[in-house]
Each structure stands twice: as structure tokens, then as C-alpha cells.
Amino acid sequence: MIKRIISCLLLLVLLVSPAALSEVDEANTQLTHYLLLGQDGYAEDIVEDARTDTIVLVSLDEKYNRVIITSVLRDSRIKNPKGNDTMANLLYRYHGFDGVISSIERELDVEIEGAVLINFEHVKPVIDALGGVDIEITEAEYVAIKSILMGRDPNMPKGPGMTHMTGRIALAYMRTRATGSGGDFSRTQRQRKVVSELFDKCRELSLVELVGVYNQVSSGMKMSLSAMDILGAISKGYGLISRDADFVEFSIPQEGTYSYGTVSDSSALMVNWKSNRTKLHELFNTP
């Protein structure tokens, strides 16, 4: 009787396995990851001890023809290279490129090729070099932009709705958190919108023109990549863009994967990194 049951189970496995396996996507091995860090300050140049309030993982997906932009909220609790709890935006300040890269790699189970650090003041010429961005804004966002710039800008939006933004306007749009509910979640969403728009603008450029834009703005950046690595990343990104790659947004922490707490007496998001890692890899492996 037992032998008969075992035989039936084996037969069932043989019948079901091929179909089941065909529904499971293999791990996507055609992803290249880069880290984009932004210092949210008004200094003209990069400051070594400043916080990186913008942390974005840019994943170039050659398998599914996508550019995946993942924000990590600055107040996320994370282990630093020494294994101690800290805030995500303090990793670069105390541990440099190696520290922030290794910590993000560990929590997200990705291999990061390198990182680029940019002062937010140097985002303006990047945007202007690409001809600005077009983004629809709400009434609250319009009021916030007007408040930050004190209404003193010749390109000030006339009100809510579709808005053509120069670098200065876009920077105010990305910086504000005073737009009602959402706080830093909404702020990082605005940052992802601008980054996505910038990638989209690159569709209009040739590879030579894209390298020219990089050369024009690179003096305001610090990076852990060699010049050849940067050119390789630009070439790979341009290849995706020229093939009409999709832009996909993701943020960490995802809804339901965090709680509120403190780290060194500062308010923090107590992130469940395992849950977020699982959700991110589901995105990586799903067309």
C-alpha cells in the first residue's frame, strides 16, 4: 500500500513539475546596478561630512529592457559596516563610498558596480543641459515651490498642472516636503519622477551628445567609478534608452514593511529589509 502511494506521488510530481517550472522565472542575471547619492544642501560643492538625503539604486535591466529606479528613504534604519544601527543617510558621511555600497548590497542582495555622489546644487545644470523637464504638479506642490523660491524666478509656474521646469524649479520641486501628507515618501517620489524624466530626455540625444552632457556636468560629481566604467555605464544605459526601455519606479520601505521608532534618539523607519529585498527581487525577475 505504501509503495503504491509513493508511486502515485512520484507520478504526480513528474506530471506537475514541468508545468510548474515553466511558470517560475529564472533569476534575472542581466542586471547592472549603480548607486546615485545626493547631498541635499545649499553648498556650492560636495561636502564630505554632509548627509546623503537622496539614495537611489539605478538598475539597468537588459533582459526585460527596463531602467528600474529604487529610492531608499533617508530615515531608514540600516546596519552600518560595523553591524551597528544607523540611518541610511549617514552611511556615506561616516563610512564613505565603500560603506554605503556594502551596506546596501548586503540588505538588498545586489552587486553594485559603483556610486556617484552629486550635490543638489549641481543637479540644476544637469537638468538645464537636457532642456528641462515637464511634470504635472498639484496645488500644494505649486505653493511649496513658490515658497522655496519666494516667488522670485522668471520661470515660476503659473499654478498647478503640467509644468515645464528649469533646473532651479525642478530642484525646488524635489526638495520640498511641505506638501501635506506623505513627507519623505512623497519627496522621494518626486525625485524619481525627475530622474525618470531626465532619462526620457536622453532618448532625444545621440551617444556622443550624451557623453558631452556628462562632460559638461561631471565637475560637480564625485564617484567611485573609473572614467572607463562611467563611459561603459553611459553606453549601456544609452543602449536601453535607444530601445525604448521602460522606466520602473520602486521605493524602500514598501507599504506594510516598516514601523516607526528611533535610532540614537532620532525618529527612524524600522525597515524590514528581508521583506523589501524579497519584493525588489520579485520585480527584478518579473517582466
HUFEN-V526949 format. One line per field, one symbol per residue. ss: DSSP state (A for helix, B for strand, O for the rest). phi: phi as a letter, one per 20 degrees, with the letter a starting at -180 (. if undefined). psi: psi as a letter, one per 30 degrees, with the letter a starting at -180 (. if undefined). A space follows every 50 residues. Layout:
ss = ???
phi = ???
psi = ???
This chain:
ss = OAAAAAAAAAAAAAAAAAAAAAOOOOOOOOBBBBBBBBBOOOOOOOOOOO OOOBBBBBBBBOOOOBBBBBBBOOOBBBBOOOOOBBBAAAAAAAAAAAAA AAAAAAAAOOOBBBBBBBBAAAAAAAAAAOOOBBBBBOAAAAAAAAAAOO OOOOOOOOOOBBBBBOAAAAAAAAAOOOOOOOAAAAAAAAAAAAAAAAAA AAAAOOAAAAAAAAAAAAAABBBOOOAAAAAAAAAAAAAAAAOOOBBBBB BBOOOOOBBBBBBOOBBBBBBOAAAAAAAAAAAAOOO
phi = .ffffffffffffffeggffffedffgfdddcdcdddceebdffcfdfee edfdcceddedefdlcddddedffeffbeegenefbegfdffgdcmggff ffffgffdlcdefrccdcfgfefgfffffenncdcedeffffffffffel mdbfdggerfpfcedfgfffffffffdecnfolfffffffffffffffgf fffedefffffffgffdffeccbedfgfffffffffffgfffelfedddb ccefgndbcebcclmdfbeeeefffffffffffgedf
psi = eeeeeeeeeeeeeeeeeeeeeffjklkjghkkklkkkkjilgkelkkegl kjfkjkjjjjjfegiljkjjkjkegkklklffglklkeffeeefgaeeee eeeeeeefhljkellkkkkffgeefeeefgglljkklleeeeeeeeeegg gikfgkkfalakkkkleeeeeeefekfihblebfeeeeeeeeeeeeeeee fffflleeeeeeeeeefffglklgkleeeeeeeeeeeeeeefghklkkkl lkllkggllkaljhgkkljjkjeeeeeeeefeeegk.
